Amino acid sequence: MHKTWFITGASSGLGLEMTRQLLAAGHKVVATTRRSGTLSQLEQDFRENLDVVQLDLTEPEGIVAAIENAFYRHGHVDVFVSNAGYGLFGAAEELTNAEIDRQIATNLAGSIHLIRAALPMLRKQGGGRFVQVSSEGGQIAYPGFSLYHATKWGIEGFVESVAQEVAPFGIDFIIAEPGPTGTNFGANLVRAEPMDAYAETPAGAVRRAIGNGSFEIKGDAARTVAAIISAAESEAPPLRLALGSTAYASISQALSARLRAVEAQREVADSADRQAP
């Protein structure tokens, strides 16, 4: 059955690939971009099914207006995909206040505002599905990506809570967690001005790997998007969806390490419980 999808960050990366695949399958797509004209060819090819909207996720009022207009024009939206965002690289000490504020405003606050704006409309129509594109970086961390990880860990916590709040209304969530994937993520990566002090640290090593192309990328964008779409169309998708062998291995390893740490501290944890008088 053909559906109506609302996708942010549709001009590049996974958002663009998802827009292409959905349109090719006959779905309708409301595709948001920050710059006009970026989807002009798709607009020509799929003029009946593609609705392009200019949207900046750092402007909450614009998010509300875009969502309300989408429901007004199309009557309903079956699936929202919160995909817009970018990477910020730099050791925490290297980052500027402006870089920090913009990363949080886009990746974290923008996604939160999008979800909050969509919920009243989804409740009114009797339910719907929300796909939050996160990353393996919502469960694990690389040196040099501290603020990026802060936004991904933050949005995953937000979604996990909200999912419990709105389940009675027939609204559910998928948190997609792809590993390093062949998109233009690296080209759009904002890089803080490096400090000599971090040149020979783990953050410096990651910086060099990104710069010389040795940072390993196994994920295929088309297959990653196909897996997300498949999950979104399934009857009962998982809350979290690890995508790619790198994501599966790194998340599994991190979760196992945390479990071992908790088990090692069992007596301390138990002692924190309130004792009976």
C-alpha positions as CSV (number, residue, x, y, z in Angstrom):
1,M,0.0,0.0,0.0
2,H,1.3,3.4,-1.0
3,K,1.9,5.8,1.9
4,T,2.8,9.5,2.5
5,W,6.2,10.0,4.0
6,F,7.7,13.2,5.5
7,I,11.5,13.3,5.3
8,T,13.8,16.0,6.7
9,G,17.3,16.4,5.2
10,A,16.2,15.0,1.9
11,S,18.7,16.8,-0.3
12,S,21.7,14.5,0.4
13,G,22.9,11.3,2.0
14,L,20.4,8.8,3.4
15,G,17.5,11.3,3.1
16,L,18.1,11.7,-0.6
17,E,18.5,8.0,-1.2
18,M,15.3,7.3,0.8
19,T,13.4,9.9,-1.2
20,R,14.5,8.3,-4.4
21,Q,13.6,4.7,-3.3
22,L,10.2,5.7,-2.0
23,L,9.2,7.7,-5.1
24,A,10.3,4.8,-7.3
25,A,8.1,2.5,-5.3
26,G,5.1,4.8,-5.9
27,H,4.9,6.5,-2.4
28,K,4.3,10.2,-1.9
29,V,7.1,12.1,-0.2
30,V,7.1,15.5,1.5
31,A,10.8,16.2,1.3
32,T,12.4,19.1,3.3
33,T,15.6,20.8,2.5
34,R,17.4,23.9,3.8
35,R,18.1,25.2,0.3
36,S,15.7,25.6,-2.6
37,G,16.4,23.9,-5.9
38,T,18.3,20.9,-4.6
39,L,15.7,18.4,-5.7
40,S,14.7,20.0,-9.0
41,Q,15.3,16.9,-11.1
42,L,13.3,14.7,-8.8
43,E,10.5,17.3,-8.9
44,Q,10.4,17.1,-12.7
45,D,10.4,13.3,-12.7
46,F,7.9,12.8,-9.9
47,R,5.8,15.9,-9.9
48,E,2.7,14.2,-8.8
49,N,4.2,12.4,-5.8
50,L,7.0,14.8,-4.6
51,D,6.3,17.8,-2.4
52,V,9.5,19.8,-1.7
53,V,9.4,22.1,1.3
54,Q,12.2,24.5,2.4
55,L,12.8,24.0,6.1
56,D,15.5,24.9,8.7
57,L,15.3,22.7,11.7
58,T,16.7,25.5,13.9
59,E,13.4,27.4,13.5
60,P,10.7,25.7,15.6
61,E,7.9,27.9,14.2
62,G,8.8,26.9,10.6
63,I,8.7,23.2,11.6
64,V,5.2,23.5,13.0
65,A,4.0,25.4,9.8
66,A,5.6,22.8,7.5
67,I,3.9,19.9,9.3
68,E,0.5,21.5,9.4
69,N,0.8,22.4,5.7
70,A,1.7,18.8,4.9
71,F,-1.4,17.5,6.6
72,Y,-3.5,20.2,5.0
73,R,-2.2,19.4,1.5
74,H,-2.1,15.6,1.7
75,G,-4.8,14.8,4.4
76,H,-2.5,12.5,6.3
77,V,1.2,11.5,6.9
78,D,1.9,7.9,7.6
79,V,5.6,8.0,8.4
80,F,7.8,10.8,9.6
81,V,11.6,10.4,9.1
82,S,13.8,12.7,11.2
83,N,17.0,12.5,9.2
84,A,18.4,16.1,8.9
85,G,21.7,16.7,10.7
86,Y,25.4,16.9,10.3
87,G,28.7,15.8,11.9
88,L,31.0,18.1,14.0
89,F,34.5,16.8,14.5
90,G,37.0,18.1,17.1
91,A,38.2,17.3,20.6
92,A,35.9,19.0,23.1
93,E,38.5,21.6,24.0
94,E,38.9,22.5,20.3
95,L,35.2,23.3,19.7
96,T,33.9,26.9,19.8
97,N,30.7,28.0,21.6
98,A,29.1,28.7,18.2
99,E,29.9,25.2,16.9
100,I,28.5,23.6,20.0
101,D,25.3,25.6,19.9
102,R,24.7,25.0,16.2
103,Q,25.3,21.2,16.5
104,I,22.8,20.9,19.4
105,A,20.2,23.2,17.8
106,T,20.2,21.1,14.6
107,N,20.8,17.5,15.6
108,L,19.1,17.4,19.0
109,A,16.7,20.4,19.5
110,G,15.7,20.3,15.8
111,S,14.7,16.6,16.0
112,I,12.9,17.2,19.3
113,H,10.9,20.1,17.9
114,L,10.0,18.0,14.8
115,I,8.7,15.1,17.0
116,R,6.7,17.5,19.2
117,A,5.1,19.3,16.3
118,A,4.1,16.0,14.6
119,L,2.5,14.3,17.7
120,P,-0.7,16.4,17.8
121,M,-1.4,15.7,14.1
122,L,-0.6,12.0,14.5
123,R,-2.9,11.7,17.5
124,K,-5.6,13.4,15.6
125,Q,-5.4,11.0,12.6
126,G,-5.3,8.0,14.9
127,G,-1.7,7.0,14.9
128,G,1.5,6.8,12.7
129,R,5.1,6.0,12.7
130,F,8.2,8.0,13.4
131,V,11.7,7.0,12.2
132,Q,14.5,8.8,14.0
133,V,17.8,8.5,12.1
134,S,20.5,8.3,14.8
135,S,23.8,6.4,14.4
136,E,25.8,3.7,16.0
137,G,27.1,6.9,17.7
138,G,23.9,6.9,19.8
139,Q,25.2,3.9,21.6
140,I,29.0,4.1,21.4
141,A,31.5,6.9,21.0
142,Y,34.6,7.8,18.9
143,P,37.2,10.3,20.1
144,G,36.7,13.7,18.4
145,F,33.0,13.4,18.0
146,S,31.9,14.3,21.6
147,L,29.2,16.9,20.6
148,Y,27.9,14.7,17.8
149,H,27.6,11.8,20.2
150,A,25.9,14.1,22.8
151,T,23.2,14.9,20.3
152,K,22.7,11.2,19.2
153,W,22.7,9.8,22.8
154,G,20.4,12.7,23.7
155,I,17.8,12.1,21.0
156,E,17.8,8.4,21.6
157,G,16.9,9.0,25.3
158,F,14.2,11.5,24.3
159,V,12.7,9.0,21.8
160,E,12.7,6.1,24.2
161,S,10.7,8.1,26.7
162,V,8.3,9.6,24.2
163,A,7.6,6.2,22.6
164,Q,6.2,5.1,25.9
165,E,4.2,8.2,26.3
166,V,2.4,8.0,22.9
167,A,2.1,4.2,22.4
168,P,-1.6,4.4,23.6
169,F,-2.4,6.7,20.7
170,G,-1.1,4.2,18.1
171,I,2.1,6.1,17.5
172,D,5.4,4.1,17.4
173,F,9.1,4.9,16.8
174,I,12.1,3.3,15.2
175,I,15.6,4.5,16.1
176,A,17.8,3.7,13.1
177,E,21.5,3.3,14.0
178,P,23.6,2.9,10.9
179,G,27.4,2.5,11.2
180,P,29.8,4.4,8.9
181,T,28.0,4.5,5.6
182,G,29.0,5.6,2.1
183,T,27.2,9.0,2.0
184,N,28.6,12.5,1.8
185,F,28.7,12.7,5.6
186,G,32.4,13.3,5.5
187,A,32.1,16.0,2.9
188,N,29.7,17.9,5.1
189,L,31.6,17.3,8.3
190,V,32.4,20.5,10.2
191,R,35.9,20.4,11.6
192,A,37.0,22.4,14.5
193,E,40.4,24.2,14.4
194,P,42.9,21.7,15.6
195,M,45.1,22.2,18.6
196,D,48.7,20.9,18.6
197,A,48.1,19.4,22.0
198,Y,45.8,16.8,20.5
199,A,47.8,15.9,17.5
200,E,49.1,12.6,19.0
201,T,46.0,11.7,20.9
202,P,43.2,9.3,19.8
203,A,41.3,12.4,18.6
204,G,44.3,13.3,16.4
205,A,44.5,9.7,15.0
206,V,40.8,9.8,14.0
207,R,41.3,13.2,12.4
208,R,44.2,11.8,10.3
209,A,42.2,8.7,9.3
210,I,39.3,10.9,8.1
211,G,41.6,13.2,6.3
212,N,43.6,10.5,4.4
213,G,40.6,8.2,3.7
214,S,41.7,5.3,6.0
215,F,38.6,5.6,8.3
216,E,36.8,2.4,7.4
217,I,33.4,2.7,5.9
218,K,31.5,-0.5,5.2
219,G,27.9,0.6,5.0
220,D,26.1,0.8,1.7
221,A,23.6,3.7,1.5
222,A,21.1,2.0,-0.7
223,R,21.0,-1.2,1.3
224,T,20.8,0.8,4.6
225,V,17.9,2.9,3.3
226,A,16.1,-0.3,2.0
227,A,16.4,-1.8,5.5
228,I,15.0,1.3,7.2
229,I,12.0,1.4,4.7
230,S,11.4,-2.3,5.3
231,A,11.3,-1.9,9.0
232,A,9.0,1.1,8.7
233,E,6.6,-0.9,6.6
234,S,6.6,-3.9,9.0
235,E,3.7,-4.5,11.4
236,A,5.8,-4.4,14.6
237,P,9.3,-3.0,14.0
238,P,12.0,-2.9,16.7
239,L,12.5,0.3,18.7
240,R,16.2,0.2,17.8
241,L,17.6,-0.9,14.4
242,A,21.4,-1.4,14.1
243,L,22.4,-1.2,10.5
244,G,25.6,-2.7,9.1
245,S,28.2,-5.1,10.5
246,T,30.2,-2.3,12.0
247,A,27.3,-0.9,14.0
248,Y,26.2,-4.4,15.1
249,A,29.7,-5.3,16.3
250,S,30.5,-2.0,18.0
251,I,27.1,-1.7,19.8
252,S,27.2,-5.4,20.9
253,Q,30.7,-4.9,22.3
254,A,29.7,-1.7,24.1
255,L,26.6,-3.2,25.6
256,S,28.4,-6.3,26.8
257,A,31.1,-4.2,28.4
258,R,28.4,-2.2,30.3
259,L,26.7,-5.4,31.5
260,R,30.0,-6.8,32.8
261,A,30.7,-3.5,34.6
262,V,27.2,-3.5,36.2
263,E,27.6,-7.1,37.3
264,A,30.9,-6.3,38.9
265,Q,29.3,-3.6,40.9
266,R,26.2,-5.6,42.0
267,E,26.9,-5.3,45.7
268,V,27.4,-1.6,45.4
269,A,24.2,-1.3,43.4
270,D,22.2,-3.3,45.9
271,S,23.6,-1.3,48.8
272,A,22.1,1.9,47.2
273,D,18.6,0.6,47.8
274,R,16.8,2.0,50.8
275,Q,17.1,-0.3,53.8
276,A,14.1,-1.4,55.7
277,P,13.8,0.2,59.1
